[in-house]
Amino acid sequence: MAKLGRQKDIQRLNKVTHTVRSSQAILQYGVGAMVDFPDQTLMTAAPEYWGTRVSRIHDERLEKALKVDYFGMPGNSNFKDDWGIAYTRFPEWYFCPKCRVFQPLKSWIKEYAKKATAKQKEIDPNMKRPRCMECRQGLVPSRIVVACTKGHIDDFPWVRWAHEKNVTGRQDICPDPKITFETGTTATAGLEGLNIKCKSCNARATLKGAFDRDAMEKLGFRCTGRMPWKNHSVDCNESPRVMQRGASSLYYPKVVSSLVIPPYSEKVNDWILSSKGFEKALNYIGECDEFERQENIKKRLDKWSEEISIEISVDERVIKNILSRRLVESADNDSEIVNASGLQYRLEEFEALSGKISISNLNENDFVREETDINFYDIPFVKNVSLIHKIREVRALTGFTRINPSDANEVGENIPGFIPIKEPETRWYPGYEVRGEGIFIEFNNADINQWFEQNEQSIQKRIKIINDHYQASYQGEFTSRVITPKFVLLHTIAHLLIRQLSFECGYTAASLRERLYCSEPEDGFEMSSILIYTASGDSEGTLGGLVRQGYWDCLPRTFKKAIEFGELCSNDPVCISSKGQGRDALNLASCHSCGLLPETSCEEFNVFLDRALVVGTFEEKEIGFYKDWI
């Protein structure tokens, strides 16, 4: 793991023009991602540079799985000198749109130091807003960068490209290159109309061929191993690829989410977590040596329990039990690997959502479930419907990949090209929480098994196409995963239901999320359920619009409309007859006109979908799970 580079001088930015939402700081603008602000483009720095003044949020299960003490929500309004999120300047090449001078930011700053007035230097010594001192124009950051599959990123080699790709033949780089960036006179010129010229030696090249996959390899340019978000570089022999600064494939965040369920959602847990005594304990634990940490925790457990008991007026024995459960590792903890995206982790949530864990609503703060009578619901194959009036989800950013997305079921080092966002000794991850509501639908396993047995040959033929495409994909080369017919069925039903609920309950599709609970008997337990819940809400949750749609007088009608909508797509017969579409051809009968959702709503990034398993095809109507209901 690479070490952090030296932290340079921190400059305050305007809170109005340089602010992102907490959710954006974890998702599209997380550590290692570039953010386009009005005056410049910045990259979000590693959490070690943020300082400790973040709003702490807790989820005991997720903290144990990720081996951290808490999750830090960016910014904290309780501190006047709070820095919030830290950024670093990247990309570093800027050009003036008037005089067309194109050079690294450090050269622009040197020019500023020479030509700025004394008053300008006093107010803004580091030129926070990049500008050309000759033209008085704001500078424009470079629109292309180079990145490799190991997560490293750097500026495009402008000087080298101008000389190596010189239109009159290769030319050695001159001692003092001065680059200008010019565009063609017509809008149709494309990359051939973008000219890089060296004023010192008259070398000139266009950007034609720069975006070819092997462009940097042909140039002889190897990855520099640069990691601007931590001000550090490592050795890397990869051949980088040229990409646009705003390309979606330049940054794939790995976000791990968890539902706060009983007994971790009890009010007394929240009281303990928000106490000053618990914060003091965490600060002490963070300073302990790793080998002595558990021994020191056990020695001070009684003292911490007593202090917190006095502070929140709760029985000391109750507090000690909770602190022991949270902080003391079990004897076999070293051999136990908890996968926050794994089946065992989901099983705990499934048991809480389905009512298998007894809950006293009087003691719950973040989880309120209402049991319903399934006899009032006229929905085929549905075994149980639970209404979740209050639910809290914690999402943590653990790392990211570039160029190739990560598999939703894999975590950490198992993901090829995965870059952890923090150092091993850092005891927290950036994260945020969402409070909302949801509808939990449990299907009858026997009905699904019967449906599969009756149409096994046809269903397996379709599922084999998806599995073959997955094995041929980049992820499939590194990850062993089998996509089952039940998973594709549940996933597609969830997508169709979210699309219909967005019309009925008042939330947009992007405000709803799915959570799939699917396993087979050979996994040790069988789950066939989906949770549809709100993905956004204020500190008190949401207004009940989604839960209202879950009652017996609304859900059957909405459910049937969703299935009927999936029967015909505006792109049929092309869509229903597809043998592979979407990313890596991992969808069959599902496209943007019928089954796809905003990617923030889908656990699998809009893959593994097939309407045919729900409603059948024109030729094989019988393979549809709900063929007799529509």
N, C-alpha and C positions, 0 to 999 in steps of 0.2 A: 504494500500500500504506500502510495507516494505521500511525502510529508508536505505540510503547508509551507508556502513561501512567506517571506517577511511581510507583515501588514504595513502598508504604506499609510501616508496621512489620509485621514477620513475627512471628507468635505460634506457638509449638509446640503441636501437638495430640497428644492421647493416641494412642500407636501401636497400642494394642489396639482402641480403638473407632473410630479414623479411619484404617483401612488398607484398601487394595484390592490385588488381585493385579496383577502386571505386565501380564498379558494384558488385564485389565479396564481398566487405565489407557491402553491403546492402542485398545481396541474401544469398549464401551458407555460407559465413563467417561473418554473421552479429552478433550483440550483443547476447551473450549467446551461440555462436557456437565455436567449437574447430577448430584450424588451425594447420596443421602439417607443421612445419618449418624444415629445415635441421637438426637442433641440438636439438629441443624440440617441444613439443606441447603446444600451448597457447590458452586461451579463450579470445575472444573479450570482452572488458570491457564496462560498461554502458557509454553512451555519456557524462555524467557529468564528467568522468575522461579524456575525450579527450582534454579538454581545449576549449577555445572559438575561437581558430584560425583555423577555417574550412572555406572553400570556401562557401559563402552563395549563394543559388539559391532560386528563388521565383516562386510561382504559386499562384496567389491571390485566386482562387477558392478552391484549396486544402488547403491552409493555413486557410481559414475560416472554411472549413469542419472539419479539425483536430484541430482547435483552437491553432495554433502556429504562430510565427512571421516569420519564415523562415525555410529552410531545409539546413543542413550542409553537404557539400560534403567532405569526409575525406581528410585531408592534405591540405596544402596551400603553394605553392612554393614561395609566396611573403615574407614569414618569414623565416629567417635563423634558428631561434630557434624553428621552428615548430615541435611539437611532433607527429603530425599525430594521428593515431589510438592508443588507449591504450589497452594493453593486461594484463591478469593476468595468473599466472601459474596454469594450470589444464589440466590433472589430476596431482596429487602430488606424486603418487607412481612411483618410478623409480627403475630399476634393472640394475646391471652390467652384460653384456653378457659374461664376462670372469669368475669372481668369483661367479656370480649368487646371490649376496647379493641383497635383495629386501626390500626397506624401503622408508618412506616418504621423500620428498625433504628437509624438515627442518633438518632431520638427516644427509643427505648428506652434507648440508651446514655447520652443526656443525663440521663434519669431515674435511671439506675443511678449516674451520677456524683454526683447530688444526694443520693440516699438510701442508698447503700451505706456500710457502716462503713469506718473507716480500714483495718482488717485485711483486709476483703474487697477493697478497692482495691489493697492491697499484694500480695495473692496473685493477684488477677485484675483488672488495671487496665482491660482492654478488654472485659470481660464475654464471655469465650469461649463460655460456655454461655448463650444468650439466655433471660432469665426476667423475669417481672413482679415488680417490687419491692413492689407492694401485696399481690398474692395469693400470692406465693412459688411461682408456677407456672411450669413451662417453657413457652416460647412456641412457637407452631406457625406454620411458614412458609406463605405464600400458596400455594394449589394451582393457580392459573392464572397464565399469563404471556402476553405478546404477542410474536410473532416474524414476520419477513418472509422472503421467498424468497432475499434476499441474505445471510442468515446472522445478521442483527442480532436482538437479543433485549432485552426490557425488562420491567419490572413492569407489570401491568395498571393502567390509569389509574383507580384506585379513586375518588379525589376527584371527578374530572370525571364519571365515570359516575353517581355518587350524585346530582349536581346536574343533569346534563343529562337523565337518565332519571327524574327525580323523578316519583313516581306522581301527583302533583297538577299536573304541568306543569313545563316547564323552569325552572330556577332558576339565577341567577348564583352562581358560587363565592364563598363567604363569606370574609372576611379571615383567619379562624383556624379552618379546618375540623378537626373532631375526629370521626374515623370509628369506628364500631363495626360488628362483623360478627356477625349473628345468624342462626340456622337455624330452620326451621319445626318445629312440634311433631310432624309426622308424617313417616314415612320416604318417603311417596309424593309429597311436595310437589315434588320435582325442583328445577329452577333457580328456580322461582317461590317456593320456600321459603327461598332464600338472600337475606338482606336486608342491604343496605349503608345505614347511617344516619349522618347528620351531626348530632351532638349540639348543635352551635353554632347551626344554622339549621333543624333538623328536616327537612332534605331526606332523602328515603328512596327507594331503588330496589331492585328485585330483579335477579337476574342473567338473567332471561328474555331470550332473544335474543342473549346475549353471545357465544355460539359460532357465530352465523351468519357465513358467509363475508364478508359486507359490513358486519358490525356496527361495526367501527372506521371504515370509510369513511363510514357514515351519521352517526357521532359526530363526524366531521371530525378524527379523530385520525390523524396521519401517523407513520410510523416515526421513532423518535428516532436511529436509526443507532448504537445503543449496543452496545459489545463489552466486556462485563464481564471476560472472560478476559484482556484486555490493558489494562483500565482506560482505555479510550479510546472516543471517539464520532466518527462521521463524518456528513456530510449524506446523507440518504436520503429520497426522496419516495414510497417504496412504502407501500401500505396494509397494515399488519400483520394477522395473524390471531390470534385468541384460542385458546390451546391449554392443555391440562392439563400440569402440570409434568412428569409422568412419561410423557407420550405418546411412543411409539417414533418417530413421524415428526418429533419435535422435534430429533433429532440422528442424522444418517447419516454415520458416519466413513468416510473414504476411506483404506483400508489397502492398501498395495502390498506384495506378498510376492514372495520370490525364493528359489530353491533354490541352495544353495552347491554348485557342481559343479566337477570338475577343469577347469583346473589350480588353481583358487582354493581347493580343499579340501585341498591338500597340507599335511602337518604343518608344513613349514618356514614356510608362510604364517602358521599360528597362532602359531608361535614368534616370528616378527617382530612380529605384531600385538599380542602380549601383552608385548613388551619395553618397558622404560622409555625406551629410545632412540627408539622409534617414537612413543610418547606425547609425548615432548619435541619431536619433529619436527612432530607435528600441532598442538601448542600454538603453535609458531612460525608455522606456515602460517596458523593462525586469526587471528593478529595482523597478518599482512601485508596491505598494500593490494592490492586485487583486480588492479590493472594491473601490479603488480610481483611478484605471487605466483609465476608460473611462472619468471621469471628468477631469483628468489631460491632456488627449489627446485633448479634446475639447478646453481647455484653451490655448494650445500651437500650435494648428493647423495653425493659421495665421502666427505665427513666423516661423514654419518649412516650410510652403509654400513659404514664402518670401526668406528664406535662399537657398532653393533648386532652386527657380526661378533664383536667381542670379548665382548660380553655373552652371546650364545647359542651361540658356537662353531660357526658356519656360514661357509662360504666367502664372502668379501666380494663376489666377482663374482656369485654367486647372489643375494645380498641386493640388490645394486645393480640387477640385472635386474628383480627383483620390485618394488622401490621405484620404479624408472623407469616400469614398467607401471602402477603404482597412481597415482602422483603427477604424472607429466608428461603433459600433454595433447598429443594428436597435432596435426599442422599443420592438419588439416581438421576439428578438433573443434568449431569454432564453427558449422560448417554441418551437423554431424551431430547429429540429435536422436534420443536413445535413449528409446523408450517402454517403460517397465518392464512394461506390460501388453500390449505389441505382439507380433506374430508372430515377428519376428526375435529378440526376447528369449526367447521360448518355444522357438524352434528350437535354441538352444544347449543348453537343458535336454533337449530331445527327443534330441539326438545323444548326450548323456551317458547318459541313461536307456536308450536302445536299444542302447548298446554301440558306437556309431560313433566314440567317442573312446577311445583306448587308455588303460587305467588300470592302475597297479601298486598292488595293495592294500596293499603294505608301506609305501607313501608316503602313503596316504590316511588322513585323520583324520575327516572328516565325510561321506564318501561311499563306501559299499561296495556293489557290485553283483554279483549272482550270475547267470551265464548259465544258461539251462535248455534242455533238448532239447524242442522243440515237438512232436516225434513222439510223446511220451508223453502229450500233452494231446489229449483228444478233444473239442475245442470248435470248432464250425464257425466259419469266417471269421476265426479268430484266427491271426495270423502269428507272433507272438513274445510270450513272457512273461518278464519280468525280475524278479528278487527283489532289492529294495533293502534290505539289512540295516541300513545306517546312512545317514541323510539329515538334513541340517540346513536348516531354513527360517528366514529372517529376515523379519519383518513390521514395516513402518514406517508410522506415522500421518503422512500428508502434509497432511490438511485435512479438511473436513467440509462438508456441506450441511444445510439445514433444510427441512422440509416435503416436498421432492421428493428422492428418492434419486438418486445419481449412477450413470452407466453404468459397468459393470465394466471396459470396455475403454478408457475415456477417462481422461486424467490432467490434473492442474493446471488451467490457465486454460480448457481446452476444455470443462470441466464447468460448466454454467450454475449460478450461485449458489454457486460453490466459494469457500470461505474458507481460505486457507493458514494453518497454525497457527503458523508462525514468520516472523520478519523475514528479508528477503533476505540480510542479512549474517551471520545465524546459520548455522554450518557443521555442524549436526546435526539429526536428526529423532528424536523419541521412537520407540522400537522395542523389540522383544523377539525372542528366538529359541526355536525348538522343535526338539528332536532326536527323531527317531523312525525309523520303518520304513515300507515301502510295497510295493505290487504294481503293476508297470507292464505294461499290456496293449496290444499293438499289433495293430490289425485290418488285414486285407488290403484295400488300396485298390481293387483290381480287383473284388472281391466286392461292395463297397459301390456302386461305379459300375454294376455289372451290375444290382443290385437296383433302383437308381434308374431306369435305362433301361427296365426291364421294367414299372415301375409309375409312370412319370413323370407322367402326367396326374393320377392320384389323389393322389400325394404332393405335387405342386405345388399342388394345390387346398387341401390342409391347410396347407402352409407359407405360402401366400399369406394365409390368415386371420391367422396369427401376425404376419407382416410388416405387414399392414394395421393390426392393432391396435397394433403397436409405433410405426408412423409417426403414429398418432393420439394416442399417449401424450405426456406432457410431455417425456420424454427424446427421443422421436422427432422433436420439433420442432427440436431443436438438434443431434442426432447422426445422421449418416448411417451406417446399419448394415444389412447384409443378413443375415438369419438363413437358413442353408442347411439342407437336409434332413439332411446328414451331421452337422452340429452338434447338431441336436435328437436324432438317433438316439444319438450318443455320450453326450450329456448324460443322456438317459433311462436308458440302460444303466448308467451310472455310479451314478445314484440307486438303481436297483433292486439293484445289486450291493452298495452300501453298506448298504442295509437288511438284506440277507441276511447279509452279513459280520458285522454287529453281533450276530446270533444265534450265529454260528459261532466267532468269534475271541475273544469276551470283552470287546471294547470296545463302549461305547455308540455309537449313531449320531452323537452330538454330538462324540465323540472321533475320528471319522474325517472326512477331507476329500477332495474331488475336485480334480483339476487336469487340465484338458482341453487336448489338443494336436490342433487341427483346422485344416487349411488346404487350399486347392484348388490345382490345377496353375497357375492364373493368378497365384497369389501368389508363384510362383517355386520352390516346394517343396510337397510334399504330405504332410500328417500326418493320421493317423487313430488316435489313441491316447488312453488315459486312465491317470492315475496315481491310485491310492487309497492314502492314507497316513495315519498317525496325526497328529492335530492337537494332541496333548498328550503330555508325557513329562517325565522328570526330566533332569538334566544329562548323564546317560549314555545317554539314549535310552529304548527300551521293551524289553519282555521277549520279543519274537519271536512273539507270538501271531498277528499279522497275516501276517507272512512265512510262517509255517507253513501257513497256509491257501492260500498261493500255489503249493505244490508240486503235482505232477501227480496225487497220490492224493487231493487235497482240492478243488482249484480247479474241475475240471470238474463235480463234484457240486454245489458251491456256486453256480456260474454257472448251471447248469440250474435249480436251485431259484429263483434270482432271476428268471429269465425266466418260469418258470411262475407265480410270484407275481404278475407283472405282467399275466398273462392275464386275471385277473378281479379286480375291485375290489368291495368291499362296497357301494359307491355306484352300481354298474352297474345298469341301463343309462344312468343319468343321466350318469355320469362319462365313459364311453366315447363317448357321443353329444354331448358338450359342444362348443359352437362358440366357447368362450372362457371361462376361469375363472381365478381367482387375480388377482394384481396386474395391473391394466390389461388383464385378459382375455388374458394372454400365454401361458397354458397351454391345451392342448386336453384330451386324456384323461389328466389327472393331478391328483390331489387329495391331501388329507392322509391318506386311507386307503390310498393306493397309491404315489404317486411323490414326494411332498414330503419334505424332510429338515429338520432344524434349520438355520436360516439360516446359522449359522457353518460348516456343512459344505459349503455350495454356493457356487460362484464367482459365480453369476448371481442370487442371492437368490431361488431357487425359481421361476424363470420359464424359458420356452423348453423345455417338457417335453411329450411326447406319447407315451403307451404304444402308440398305434395303429401307429406306425412300427416298433415292436419286435415286437408280437404280432398286429397287425391288428385290425380291428373286426368286429362281428357280420356286417355287410353286405359288407365288403371284407377278408376274411382274407388275401388274397394280398399286401397292401401291408406285412405284417409281415416284418421282416428275418429273424426267427427262427421264422417260421410253420411250417417243416417240422421243427423240432427239438422242438417241444412237442406 
